[in-house]
Amino acid sequence: MLGSTHGTLTTDFRARVEACGETPRTAVHSSAAPSADDAVALDVSGRPLHADVPDLDRFFRPESVAVVGASDAEGRPSTGITRQLIAWAERVGARIHPVHPTRESVFGLPCAPTVAALPEQVDLAVLLVADPLPVLEELAETKVRFAVAFASGFAETGDAGAAAQARLSAAVARSGLRLLGPNTNLNAFEEFRDDLDGPAIALITQSGHQGRPVYTLQELGIRLSHWAPTGNEADLETSDFISYFAERPEVGAIACYVEGLKDGRSFLLAADRAARNGVPVVAVKVGRTETGARMAASHTGKLTGADTVVDAAMRQFGVIRVDGLDELQDTAALLARARKPKADGVVVYSISGGTGAHFSDLATEAGLRLPTLPQAKQDELHQWIPAYLNVANPVDNGGHPVGDWRGRKIIDAILADPSVGVLICPITGPFPPMSDRLAQDLVDAAEASDKLVCVIWGSPVGTEDAYRRVLLGSSRVATFRTFGNCITAVRAYLGHHRFTAGYRSPFQDAPRTPSPSYRKAQALMRPGQQLSEHAAKQLLRAYGIRVPREQLVTSAAAAVRAAGLVGYPVVMKASGPQLGHKTELGLVKIGLTSASQIRDAYRELTDTARYENVPLDGILVCQMVERGVEMVVGVTQDDLFGPTVTVGLGGVLVEVLNDAAVRVPPFGEDQARAMLGELRGRALLEGVRGAPPADVDALVEVILRIQRMALELGDELSELDVNPLMVLPRGQGAVALDALAICR
């Protein structure tokens, strides 16, 4: 267990705007809270720039609760739920009121026939009825603030259920109350231990059973503060709870199990709020595979979204995505309770050279930095460790020093090194008395240090005293059972603090008014049509993206004149609104150097187009650009997140290697550069085999300009594909050689 604590864009791309915000419906606990003047700040496409924070205090801590459909008849499911709600209300200090039209009392409590007949206004109504829709109007009239619907048979069942859920959502919107569910459960009303200290984990799940591993962390001393089982999310959704938990002072980390996102934009705004407040969000998001996505949809009736976009969006806003519930458990626990790292260096310390080498290989491959300890530190360690053993990192003590006073000296010396932020000690199995003494020394050293100490207890038994009493009894040591979970958690811990230390909300700089470029571009749009290459390039030119010198001609003589103006050598291409892959159809001619070649090429291109029955608006005579690095930059529409921007290796490589990175606008220059860093072929931009380095600054500028286009045109632009974008040597810019644009 662990102790408690808790780029600016290029100047000619867009003008900076003041930070914006809103007045949340509950008191916030962060100095980063935005001002009331910007409560309804919208971006250029009319979307909000900050997350609304629902006031959920009265949901989790109501003063009065109505149980609609309460029962004490043995054998009925609602009876067990009523009993649990009565016990929960007593724990949180709420007055509970059973409601049933035919009962005078339930479990000895007076029962009202309707919510309107209750003696007081109700904060929370729990609906134990098969159809919650008829009850909502009554709840609205009596000013109930929150309701929970357990009923199933909605969007998770198919089209008819989805229609029923749509009617339920509309009724909730009219009522003014906030609804949890339908198809939810009792997890929000679990009993949480109140004897645990330190920052807590707040839990959000769409499938209640999937939260059980995190809930049971309480048995290991990790505090849990809330559990939100969102179900089908007809109203309240994962994003609402992230925004709320990110403002709670007791919450050290938010753990999520997500099957489908209701709205991508809301999720990003909530993640942005958490990032601004420095609250880590750790999530399992199912749907990586076609099977997982299909199962998720059948369970919650939501879109899962293209997983590559979901993954990129989470990474972009600092959400830590993990694969398994065990990783969710361990990573959330570490992030909730570990102090801010003093350094990012990791030292591996073990009583076995093989163990240290094995773990170090895995940690290095995962991206952790294992610095070589300075020679002076190695000399110090060799006072207690035999000279023939390696102490550079990993540190191998050979075993015997852990059995006496030397063990603690070694640990203290490692932690004292300023390059060390994390000490990890893998103990592959119990070997008393060595392992017992080592565990105690690690705990004592951690209590005296401000550095993170992690232990992997590899025994499959887990009943050993050194593990159960010493390690789990420590408030400062992070204890894991597997190498993989430890590495995942430590990487997330260091990455989260690195991310939030330099985090600036991209929504602060999102454009709020259309640019002159937008007005030019809108005049070029043709709803429902694909633009010709010539028209698509005009669209790029409207946003200041460089294209080759070119002219569109409709005769061989005009083509010869155009070549003289453009300058030899030239490229000739057929141009038409239905043309996609021109090369495959033989509709591109390159390296033309004479008038006779121009005339021949014109005849061949028009004949081929006629044979292929492809309508043309003319032939493009284009400047031939010197070789550079071929990239692709594009815009696509995602069902969840709207317009997304993609960059990758271009030309034929885009289809062969599928080497691309994705971001969801808005984003800044830092994220544009991070996209390039994610590419497997990024070395091409640095210059290989004698090639000069490419003009990465110009490439970043193009990415940001296309992002501006995506934001301003919104869903008017269904797809944009700039391929290839030729990135020239450093200082020479980038040129869009071809472009495809489809209007919606």
RANOR-V264428 format. One line per field, one symbol per residue. phi: phi as a letter, one per 40 degrees, with the letter a starting at -180 (. if undefined). A space follows every 10 residues. Layout:
phi = ???
//
This chain:
phi = .bccib.dcd cccaccbccb aacccbccbb cccccccbdb cbcccgccba ccbcccdccc bccabbbcgc abccgcdccc ccdccccccc ccgbcbbcba cbbcabfgcc bccaccccca cbcbbbbcbc bcdccccccc ccgccbabbc dbgbccbhcc cccccccccc cccccgcbbb hcgbacdcbc cbcbbbbgdb cbbbbcbdcc cdccdcddcb gccbbaabcc fcfcbcbdcc ccccccbccc ccabbbbbca ccaccccccc cccccccgcc bbbcbchcbc cccccccccb gbccgccccd ccccccbgcc cbcbcccdcc ccccccbccc ccabcbbbba cbcccccccc cccccchccb cccddccccc cccbbdcccc bchcbbcghc cccaccdcdc cccccccccc bbbbbcbcac accdcccccc ccccccccbb ccbbbbcccc cgbccccccc cccccbccbb bbdccccdcc cccccccccc cbcbccccbc cbbccdcccc cccccbdgbc ccdccccccc cccgccbcca bcbbaccccc cccccchccb bbbcbacbcb cccccgbbbb gcbacccccc cccccccccc ccfbcbbibc bbdccdcacc bbbabbbcdc bgcbbbbacb gccccccfca bbabccabcc ccccdccccc ccccccgbfg ccdccccccc ccdccccccc cccfccbcab bbacccccdd gbgabccaab bbcc
//
